Amino acid sequence: MDKIKVVVAEASHEKYVDTILKTIEDAAKVRGTGIAKRTHEYLATKMKEAKAVIALDGDTFAGFSYIETWGNKQYVTTSGLIVHPDYRGIGLAKRIKDMTFTLARTRWPHAKIFSLTSGAAVMKMNTELGYQPVTFADLTDDEAFWRGCEGCINVDVLHRTGRKYCICTAMLYDPEEHLPAKLPQEVLDRIKEIEKPTPSPSLGRGEATPKKMYQAADVSVYDLLKDFATKNRKHPTEGESITWNMLKGRQMGVSFRRQHIIGQFIADFSCPTLKLIIEIDGGYHHLPSQQINDAERTAWLNSRGYTVLRFTNEEIIGNTNEVKNKIQETIWKLKNK
C-alpha cells in the first residue's frame, strides 16, 4: 500500500485515460448500473486543470476520481471514483476519496459538495467525511448534471418520481474546516497559476488611446459590462473551460478573446479578426424566454457581420471532438471567403 502514490493528476497522466474509461465501464457492467459517459478529452482536460486525482503503483494505473462543478460553482461533485480490480480491498478508494475531497474543498471552499451513490462503501466514506443524507431537492438544479443520469438503467425511476428520488442515495457536505488530506505546496502553486486571471492584451505602439481595447462595445454600458465580464472570466462553466483550452494561444491559428464586450452584449468567445463568436449555452438557455433573447442577440450580431456558433455544455462535455471540428471548419470557411 505504501508504494502506491495518490496524487493530483496533471497533463502527463493523459496516457492513462483510456485505461481509466475502460475500468469504469467494466465496473458499471459488473454492478448492473449505467454510467455518465465521459470522453477521453473530457478526462484529459480534468487532469490539465488540476481537477482529478490518480493513484499509481509505479507506472501502473491503480485508481482515479475527478471533480465537476455545477450551478456556477455553488455545488461540487467528486465523481468517477474507481479502483482497478487488482488494487481493491486495501483501502485505496478511501485515500483517493480523501485527496479528491481535499482538492475540492481547497479550490471551492464555499461550495456544497454532494454525492449520488448506491454503493455502501462510498456511503460509508461520505459519512466519515461529514456528508449527510438529503433529498434530491437539496442538490443542484443544473440541468447539465441531471442529464448525466440518462445513461443509468434506473433513469425511469428518476423520471417517474419527477426527480424527487431514485435508487441512489443523495448525500451533501456543507463547508467546514476539517480536511482529511494535505495538498503539496507545488499543487497549491499550480492551482494558483491555473486560476490566475488572463491579463488583457497590452496596447501596442502607435495605439493612441485605450478605446482601441473596447471599440466594439457600447460605451454607455461598458463599465457595467466590464465588471460582469471580469467575474465571468474568473468563474467559467465546465463547458467554457474546455472550450478555452481549445482556443487559447492561437491553437486554431487565430486569436480569441474570452468574455468580449460587443455592443451591449458579452460574447463568451470572440475572434475579432474573423468576426467569429462562440457561445456556450447552459441549462437556462432552454427556457422559451431565453431562447427568444438568444435569437434576438444572434440576429443583432449577424446584422453587424458576425458569425455566431452556439454549443450547449452537454455537447462540449460529451462530444468535444465534434465541437472542435465544427469550430475549425468554420474558421477555415471564414478565412477562405
C-alpha positions in Angstrom: 0.0 0.0 0.0 2.8 2.4 0.8 4.3 2.2 -2.7 1.0 3.4 -4.3 1.1 7.1 -4.8 -2.2 9.1 -4.7 -1.6 12.5 -6.4 -3.4 15.4 -8.1 -3.3 14.4 -11.8 -1.6 16.6 -14.5 -1.2 16.6 -18.2 1.5 13.9 -18.2 -1.1 11.4 -16.9 -3.3 11.6 -20.0 -1.7 8.3 -21.2 -3.9 6.5 -18.5 -7.2 8.0 -19.6 -8.3 5.1 -21.9 -7.5 2.6 -19.2 -9.5 4.6 -16.7 -12.5 4.8 -19.0 -12.4 1.0 -19.6 -12.1 0.3 -15.9 -15.1 2.5 -15.1 -17.2 0.9 -17.9 -16.3 -2.7 -16.8 -17.2 -1.9 -13.2 -20.6 -0.5 -14.2 -21.3 -3.7 -16.1 -20.5 -5.8 -13.1 -22.8 -3.7 -10.9 -25.5 -3.7 -13.5 -25.8 0.1 -13.5 -25.4 2.8 -16.1 -22.7 5.5 -16.2 -22.4 9.1 -17.2 -20.4 8.8 -20.4 -17.2 10.8 -20.5 -14.8 11.2 -23.4 -11.0 10.9 -23.5 -10.8 14.7 -24.0 -13.0 15.4 -21.0 -10.9 13.5 -18.5 -7.7 14.8 -20.1 -8.9 18.3 -19.5 -9.7 17.5 -15.9 -6.1 16.4 -15.4 -4.7 19.5 -17.1 -6.9 21.8 -14.9 -5.9 20.0 -11.6 -9.5 18.7 -11.2 -8.6 15.0 -10.9 -6.8 12.6 -8.6 -4.9 9.5 -9.8 -3.4 6.5 -7.9 -0.3 4.9 -9.4 1.7 1.8 -8.5 4.9 2.9 -10.2 3.8 3.3 -13.8 0.7 1.1 -13.3 -2.8 2.6 -13.0 -4.5 1.8 -9.7 -7.3 4.3 -9.2 -8.9 7.6 -10.2 -11.5 10.2 -9.4 -12.4 13.7 -10.8 -14.3 16.8 -9.8 -17.2 18.6 -11.5 -18.7 21.9 -10.7 -22.4 22.9 -11.1 -24.6 25.9 -10.7 -21.8 28.5 -11.2 -19.6 26.5 -8.8 -22.1 26.7 -5.9 -22.1 22.9 -6.0 -19.3 20.4 -6.5 -19.3 16.7 -7.0 -16.3 14.3 -6.7 -17.1 11.8 -9.5 -15.9 8.7 -11.2 -14.3 7.1 -8.2 -12.8 3.9 -9.5 -10.1 1.4 -8.2 -8.6 -1.2 -10.6 -9.7 -4.7 -9.6 -6.0 -5.6 -8.8 -6.0 -3.0 -6.0 -9.3 -3.4 -4.3 -9.8 -4.3 -0.7 -6.7 -2.4 0.6 -8.2 0.9 1.4 -7.1 2.7 -1.7 -10.6 4.1 -2.5 -10.6 5.9 0.8 -7.2 7.5 0.0 -8.4 8.7 -3.4 -11.7 10.0 -1.9 -9.8 11.9 0.8 -7.5 13.6 -1.7 -10.3 14.4 -4.1 -12.4 15.8 -1.3 -9.5 17.9 -0.1 -8.8 19.2 -3.6 -12.5 20.2 -4.0 -12.6 22.0 -0.6 -9.3 23.8 -1.3 -10.4 25.1 -4.7 -14.1 25.8 -3.9 -14.1 26.4 -0.1 -17.7 27.8 -0.1 -19.3 25.2 -2.4 -21.6 22.4 -1.2 -20.2 19.0 -2.1 -22.7 16.4 -3.0 -22.9 12.7 -4.0 -25.4 10.4 -5.6 -24.5 6.8 -4.9 -25.9 3.3 -4.4 -22.7 1.8 -3.1 -22.4 1.1 0.6 -18.7 1.7 0.6 -19.0 5.2 -0.8 -21.8 6.0 1.6 -19.5 5.0 4.5 -16.7 7.1 3.2 -19.0 10.1 2.7 -20.4 9.7 6.2 -16.8 9.7 7.7 -16.1 12.9 5.7 -19.2 14.7 7.1 -21.7 14.2 4.4 -25.4 14.0 5.4 -28.3 12.2 3.6 -30.6 14.7 1.9 -33.4 14.8 -0.5 -32.8 15.4 -4.2 -34.4 18.9 -3.8 -31.2 19.8 -1.8 -29.0 19.1 -4.7 -28.1 21.4 -7.7 -30.8 22.2 -10.2 -28.3 22.5 -13.0 -29.8 20.5 -15.9 -26.4 19.5 -17.2 -25.8 17.5 -14.1 -29.1 15.6 -14.2 -28.7 14.8 -17.9 -25.7 12.7 -16.8 -28.2 10.3 -15.2 -29.7 9.4 -18.6 -27.1 6.7 -19.0 -28.2 4.8 -15.9 -30.6 1.8 -16.3 -32.7 3.2 -13.4 -33.4 6.6 -15.0 -37.0 5.6 -15.5 -37.4 5.8 -11.7 -36.0 9.3 -11.7 -38.4 10.3 -14.4 -41.5 8.7 -12.7 -40.8 10.5 -9.4 -40.3 13.9 -11.0 -36.6 13.8 -10.0 -37.6 13.7 -6.3 -35.8 10.4 -5.6 -34.2 7.3 -7.3 -32.2 4.2 -6.4 -29.2 6.3 -5.4 -28.9 8.0 -2.1 -28.3 11.7 -2.1 -25.6 13.0 0.3 -24.5 16.6 0.9 -21.5 18.2 2.6 -21.8 21.8 3.8 -18.4 23.5 4.0 -16.4 23.1 7.3 -12.8 23.5 8.3 -11.6 19.9 8.5 -9.6 18.5 5.6 -8.7 14.8 5.6 -5.6 15.0 3.4 -2.7 17.5 2.7 -2.0 19.0 -0.7 1.6 19.6 -1.5 2.8 23.1 -2.0 3.6 22.6 -5.6 0.0 21.6 -6.3 -1.3 24.7 -4.4 1.1 26.8 -6.6 -0.1 25.1 -9.7 -3.8 25.8 -8.8 -2.9 29.4 -8.2 -1.3 29.6 -11.6 -4.3 27.9 -13.3 -6.8 30.3 -11.7 -4.8 33.4 -12.4 -6.9 35.8 -14.5 -5.8 36.1 -18.1 -4.2 39.6 -18.5 -5.8 41.9 -21.1 -3.7 42.4 -24.2 -1.3 45.3 -23.8 -1.6 48.3 -26.1 0.9 48.2 -28.9 3.0 51.2 -30.1 1.0 53.6 -32.2 -2.3 52.9 -30.5 -3.0 56.3 -29.1 -5.9 55.5 -26.8 -7.3 52.7 -24.6 -10.6 53.0 -26.6 -9.0 50.6 -29.1 -9.4 47.9 -26.5 -13.2 48.1 -26.4 -14.2 49.9 -29.6 -16.8 47.2 -30.3 -18.6 48.0 -27.0 -21.4 50.3 -26.3 -19.7 53.0 -24.2 -22.9 53.8 -22.3 -22.8 50.4 -20.5 -19.1 49.5 -20.9 -18.2 49.8 -17.2 -21.1 47.7 -16.1 -20.4 45.0 -18.7 -16.7 45.1 -17.9 -17.4 44.1 -14.3 -19.6 41.2 -15.5 -17.0 40.1 -18.0 -14.3 40.1 -15.3 -16.4 37.9 -13.0 -17.3 35.5 -15.8 -13.6 35.0 -16.6 -12.9 34.1 -13.0 -15.8 31.7 -12.8 -16.2 29.8 -16.1 -18.5 26.9 -16.5 -17.2 23.4 -17.3 -18.1 24.0 -21.0 -16.3 27.3 -21.1 -13.2 25.9 -19.5 -13.0 23.1 -22.1 -13.6 25.5 -25.0 -11.0 27.9 -23.8 -8.4 25.1 -23.6 -9.1 24.5 -27.4 -8.9 28.2 -28.4 -6.2 29.9 -26.2 -2.7 30.5 -27.5 -3.8 30.6 -31.2 -4.2 26.8 -31.2 -6.6 27.1 -34.1 -4.4 29.6 -36.0 -6.3 32.8 -34.9 -6.6 34.7 -31.6 -9.7 34.5 -29.4 -10.8 36.7 -26.5 -12.8 35.5 -23.5 -15.9 37.4 -22.4 -15.5 40.0 -25.1 -17.9 43.0 -25.0 -19.6 43.7 -28.3 -22.3 46.4 -28.3 -24.5 45.7 -25.2 -23.6 42.0 -25.1 -20.8 39.9 -23.7 -19.6 37.2 -26.1 -18.3 34.0 -24.4 -15.5 33.8 -27.0 -14.7 36.2 -29.9 -12.2 36.2 -32.7 -12.2 39.9 -33.8 -10.1 39.2 -36.9 -12.7 36.8 -38.4 -15.7 38.3 -36.6 -16.5 34.9 -35.2 -18.3 34.4 -31.9 -18.7 31.2 -30.0 -21.5 31.0 -27.3 -21.8 28.3 -24.7 -25.4 27.7 -23.5 -26.2 26.5 -20.0 -29.5 24.9 -18.8 -31.4 28.2 -18.6 -31.0 28.8 -22.3 -33.6 26.0 -22.8 -36.3 28.3 -21.4 -38.6 29.8 -24.1 -38.0 33.4 -22.9 -34.2 32.9 -23.1 -34.4 31.3 -26.5 -36.1 34.5 -27.8 -33.4 36.6 -26.2 -30.7 34.4 -27.7 -32.3 34.7 -31.2 -32.5 38.5 -31.0 -28.9 38.7 -29.8 -27.8 36.5 -32.7 -29.8 38.5 -35.2 -28.2 41.7 -34.0 -24.7 40.3 -34.2 -25.4 38.8 -37.7 -26.6 42.2 -38.9 -23.1 43.6 -38.0 -21.2 40.9 -39.8 -20.6 38.4 -37.0 -20.8 34.7 -37.4 -22.2 33.0 -34.3 -21.7 29.4 -33.3 -23.7 28.1 -30.3 -23.0 24.9 -28.3 -24.5 23.5 -25.2 -22.5 22.5 -22.2 -23.6 18.9 -22.8 -22.3 19.0 -26.4 -18.9 20.2 -25.3 -18.6 17.8 -22.4 -19.9 14.7 -24.3 -18.7 15.5 -27.9 -15.6 17.6 -27.5 -14.0 16.4 -30.8 -17.2 17.2 -32.8 -17.3 20.7 -31.3 -13.6 21.2 -32.1 -14.1 20.1 -35.7 -17.0 22.4 -36.2 -15.1 25.4 -34.9 -12.1 24.5 -37.1 -14.3 24.1 -40.2 -16.0 27.5 -39.6 -12.6 29.2 -39.2 -11.4 27.6 -42.4 -14.5 28.9 -44.3 -14.2 32.4 -42.9 -10.5 32.6 -43.8 -11.3 31.5 -47.4 -14.4 33.6 -48.0 
